[in-house]
Amino acid sequence: MTKIIEVKDLSFKYEETPILEEISLSINAGEFVGIFGPNGGGKTTLLKLLMGFLKPKQGTVKLWGMPPKTAREKIGYVPQATSFDRQFPISTLEVVLMGSLSEISMWGFFKSKSKQKAREALHLMGLLEKEHQAFGTLSGGQAQRVLIARALVSDPEILLLDEPTASIDVEAEESIYQLLDELKGSMTILMVTHDLQGAVRRVGRLLCVQRKISSFSPGQVCDHFSMGLYHSPLIPK
């Protein structure tokens, strides 16, 4: 298997508060990895380090052997819909086009090819009929699917998702999981989640992040984790 993400001896602090300590991990091309752990354990911080938005205080992060900033165009990122400004006056199509900013013309306009790809991404999400609707008027599940479309429009090789099923209804959650099932294997997917039951049925590996990191196979994740009782594997992976 080809390793495309390598983290070695990584530590990170916000001012004097340690968030991650001496983390080492590698991710292979095509893996679907779930990331879980307590609030404040460092999950979102880890994603930001992988994207190059934060710099390690110690250790290294490499994607395809390169620094994250160099490889950023190959990464699609899906934040929680609740972290996106829903009051900003922007259409659904315009949100998706934000994933194609690198293709904007020198005059500040999107090419017709970019608009077509954005519409195709919305069609994949089942939301093409919402292309002209104000993003802020969408339901939570619809908004989350639009943000996934924004991430996919650039044809990423790595897809990072931060709680994609948080604060949405069961039907919307299932539609997102079905999409991830379809994408599995065609790209490398890292998904931060608190929905362990949903993740265990789909991912190939789980990483528990609580300042340090532990790796689990899906079969090693027990009911204790759903209650917030995080412990080391009973059987080494």
Buried (B, 14 or more C-beta within 10 A) or exposed (E): EEBBBBBBEBBBBEEEEEBBBEBEBEBBBBBBBBBBBBEEBBBBBBBBBBBBEBEBBBBEBBBBEEEBEEBBEBBBBBBBBEEBEBEEEBBBBBBBBBBBEEBEEEEEEBEEEBBEBBBBBBEBBEBBEBBEBBBBEBEBBBBBBBBBBBBBBBEBBBBBBBBBBBBBEEEBBBBBBEBBEEBBEEBBBBBBBBBBEBBBEBBBBBBBBBBBBBBBBBEBBBEEBBEEEBEEBEEEE
